[in-house]
Amino acid sequence: MRIVLDTSVLVAAARSRHGASHQLVSMLPSGDFEIVLTVALYTEWQAVLTRPEHMPPGVTIEATLGFLRYLASLAHLQDVHFFWRPFLRDPDDDMVLECAVASGSRFIVTHNMKDFKRAPELKVSAIQPGDFLKLLRSRS
């Protein structure tokens, strides 16, 4: 199953090793799900995760970029050949939704559920990391 990881999940995973976001990212690569990525989403990951407020203590920008390159190496790189913007309130969220729709992903894993209220209209569900982990466990 393909999923799109919203940037909020990576930020949460970087901030704490105890939450569902970190657990989910730590599962990669996984036989249960595959992350999907577009160039635009990867660029957002880089821009957000290298901000000083999102950098864990003692972690360098180079290390963060190396980790993001690792995630990208695991991801299905998806081209997006359509735009229907604006669909959501935030163009950055539209970019995440476009990735999900183009790749046939069922889920956008996010902490910002309210940002993706209209996603079901395009047959994509927003789901929090903890709920996605529960879904994976129930399928096992």
C-alpha positions as CSV (number, residue, x, y, z in Angstrom):
1,M,0.0,0.0,0.0
2,R,1.3,3.4,-0.9
3,I,1.1,6.4,1.5
4,V,2.2,10.0,1.5
5,L,4.0,11.3,4.6
6,D,3.1,14.8,5.4
7,T,6.0,17.0,6.6
8,S,4.3,17.2,10.0
9,V,5.1,13.5,10.6
10,L,8.8,14.0,9.8
11,V,8.9,17.0,12.1
12,A,7.3,15.0,15.0
13,A,9.6,12.1,14.3
14,A,12.7,14.4,14.6
15,R,11.5,16.0,17.8
16,S,10.7,12.8,19.7
17,R,11.8,9.2,19.6
18,H,8.8,8.1,21.6
19,G,5.8,8.9,19.4
20,A,4.0,7.2,16.6
21,S,5.7,9.4,14.0
22,H,9.1,8.2,15.0
23,Q,7.9,4.6,15.1
24,L,6.4,4.8,11.7
25,V,9.5,6.4,10.1
26,S,11.7,3.8,11.9
27,M,9.8,1.0,10.2
28,L,11.2,2.0,6.8
29,P,11.7,0.2,4.6
30,S,8.6,-1.7,5.2
31,G,6.9,-4.6,3.4
32,D,3.6,-3.3,4.6
33,F,3.6,0.2,3.0
34,E,5.6,2.3,0.6
35,I,6.1,6.0,0.9
36,V,5.5,8.2,-2.2
37,L,7.3,11.4,-2.9
38,T,7.3,14.1,-5.5
39,V,10.1,16.5,-6.2
40,A,8.0,19.3,-4.7
41,L,7.2,17.4,-1.5
42,Y,10.9,16.5,-1.1
43,T,11.8,20.2,-1.5
44,E,9.3,21.0,1.3
45,W,10.8,18.3,3.5
46,Q,14.2,19.8,3.1
47,A,13.1,23.4,3.7
48,V,11.1,22.6,6.8
49,L,13.4,20.0,8.4
50,T,16.5,22.1,8.1
51,R,15.0,25.0,10.0
52,P,16.8,25.6,13.3
53,E,13.6,25.1,15.3
54,H,13.1,21.6,13.8
55,M,16.7,20.4,14.2
56,P,17.2,18.0,17.1
57,P,20.1,19.0,19.4
58,G,23.4,17.9,18.0
59,V,22.1,17.0,14.6
60,T,23.7,18.9,11.7
61,I,22.0,20.1,8.5
62,E,24.2,17.7,6.6
63,A,22.9,14.8,8.7
64,T,19.3,15.8,8.2
65,L,19.8,16.1,4.4
66,G,21.5,12.7,4.4
67,F,18.5,11.2,6.2
68,L,16.1,12.8,3.8
69,R,18.1,11.4,0.9
70,Y,17.8,8.0,2.5
71,L,14.0,8.4,2.7
72,A,13.9,9.5,-0.9
73,S,15.9,6.4,-1.9
74,L,13.1,4.2,-0.4
75,A,10.2,6.2,-1.8
76,H,8.3,5.7,-5.0
77,L,9.1,8.9,-7.0
78,Q,5.8,10.1,-8.4
79,D,5.3,12.6,-11.3
80,V,2.2,14.8,-11.1
81,H,0.7,15.7,-14.5
82,F,-2.3,17.6,-13.3
83,F,-3.1,20.5,-11.0
84,W,-6.6,21.4,-9.8
85,R,-5.5,24.1,-7.4
86,P,-6.7,25.6,-5.3
87,F,-8.5,22.6,-3.8
88,L,-7.5,22.9,-0.2
89,R,-6.8,26.0,1.8
90,D,-3.0,25.8,1.7
91,P,-1.1,25.3,-1.6
92,D,1.5,23.2,0.3
93,D,-1.3,20.8,1.3
94,D,-2.6,20.7,-2.3
95,M,0.9,19.5,-3.3
96,V,0.6,16.6,-0.7
97,L,-2.8,15.7,-1.9
98,E,-1.7,15.8,-5.6
99,C,1.0,13.3,-4.7
100,A,-1.4,11.0,-3.1
101,V,-4.0,11.1,-5.9
102,A,-1.4,10.8,-8.7
103,S,0.2,7.7,-7.0
104,G,-3.0,6.0,-6.0
105,S,-2.2,6.3,-2.3
106,R,-5.0,5.6,0.0
107,F,-3.6,7.6,2.9
108,I,-1.9,10.8,3.7
109,V,-0.3,10.3,7.1
110,T,-0.4,13.6,8.9
111,H,-0.9,15.4,12.2
112,N,-2.9,18.1,10.5
113,M,-6.2,16.3,9.8
114,K,-8.2,19.6,9.4
115,D,-6.0,20.6,6.5
116,F,-7.2,17.6,4.5
117,K,-10.9,17.7,5.1
118,R,-11.7,17.6,1.4
119,A,-9.3,14.7,0.6
120,P,-12.1,12.1,0.7
121,E,-13.7,13.8,-2.3
122,L,-10.6,12.5,-4.2
123,K,-10.7,9.0,-2.6
124,V,-7.8,9.7,-0.2
125,S,-8.0,9.6,3.6
126,A,-6.0,11.7,6.0
127,I,-4.9,9.6,9.0
128,Q,-2.8,10.3,12.1
129,P,0.4,8.3,12.5
130,G,-0.9,6.4,15.6
131,D,-4.1,5.4,13.8
132,F,-2.1,4.3,10.7
133,L,0.1,2.0,13.0
134,K,-3.1,0.5,14.5
135,L,-4.4,-0.1,10.9
136,L,-1.2,-1.9,10.0
137,R,-1.4,-4.1,13.2
138,S,-5.0,-5.0,12.4
139,R,-4.0,-6.2,9.0
140,S,-1.3,-8.5,10.4
